Amino acid sequence: ILRGIRGEEVEVKSRVPIFVKDLGIVTGEGKGKGVVAPLANAAIKLFKRGLEMGLESKDDSEIWKVHEDLMLKAKDEGEIFNEGEVVDVGDEPSHTIVLGNQYTRVMYVSFPPSHSTLPHVHLFDSVYIFLSEGGAKVENLVKGTGCMHDFMEFGEVRYGTHSPECPLVHRITSSSENAVNCFDVEVRSPPPSRTGKVEVEEIVGHEIVKVREKIRVFKKVLKAGEEYVRDYDFFHVIVVGSSSTISSSLGWTTEPKKGTASWHEPSAGRGVTYKNEGKGDFLIYIVQFREGWKA
């Protein structure tokens, strides 16, 4: 380790991936037998971070570089978040507000590789729907936590719990070759409760991809030439994940664009047939705002 810190060449005797493999066996066996292994869990995180930093061909003694990186990131965090330059997420330039009302604010997020957002704050619970082709690799610098490396698959849906008392303050940097694209659907207040209304458990032809106390998220893929009858008996946001030409039984034809969103009451559009007249898939996500919870 001292040779490495002094900048001298370090002979490779045991590579970093070997420790990841061996520690994975230890933590896996411990988990299977109900044994907590805190040191092994902490160590495997360090070595995995070493792989993310490109140390896969290095000797395991060079894991000190992970500690150096963490200390530098902690210094950066203090400089970034203590300068009073944190903005509301809606004012961050990479976040475009595409819909807003008393129940929600929907932002479409898009920025290129190597770009960093401004430090910004989230004050409401959010549904995050990731739509980066090929997935997106990012560095997420979170105030109070440090820098975390993350990867989001195309179509992955996450739920973040945020509030004025416990906000998320962070900066995102794209560290992959792909642009970052996603929806941020804020859950601001509950919709009106309808007396005696029973929530449907499923919707035919739709996949439930996320369930939380305040929301449910359904995914609908309409392939070329297919049609379906819309029947969403709840308050909801529809966001478009991929575009196509859509006709309706009401006689109109349109081409909803990726990155757009719309709010709908329970009675809106029910019983209308929609058909994909285009050549590619039409992908939408339906974010149901559940009734009965308190803001």
Sequence and secondary structure as in RCSB ss.txt:
>XXXX:A:sequence
ILRGIRGEEVEVKSRVPIFVKDLGIVTGEGKGKGVVAPLANAAIKLFKRGLEMGLESKDDSEIWKVHEDLMLKAK
DEGEIFNEGEVVDVGDEPSHTIVLGNQYTRVMYVSFPPSHSTLPHVHLFDSVYIFLSEGGAKVENLVKGTGCMHD
FMEFGEVRYGTHSPECPLVHRITSSSENAVNCFDVEVRSPPPSRTGKVEVEEIVGHEIVKVREKIRVFKKVLKAG
EEYVRDYDFFHVIVVGSSSTISSSLGWTTEPKKGTASWHEPSAGRGVTYKNEGKGDFLIYIVQFREGWKA
>XXXX:A:secstr
 HHHHTT     SSBHHHHHHHHHHHHHHHHHTT   HHHHHHHHHHHHHHHTT TTSBGGGGHHHHHHHHHHHH
HHHHHHTSS  EEGGGSTTEEEEEE SS EEEEEEE TT B   EEE SEEEEEE  TT EEEEEEETTTEEEEE
EE TT EEEE   SSS EEEEEEE SSS EEEEEEEE S     TT    S  TT EEEEE SSEEEEEEEE TT
 EEE    S EEEEEEE   EEETTS EE   TT EEEE TTTTTT EEEE SSS EEEEEEEE SS   
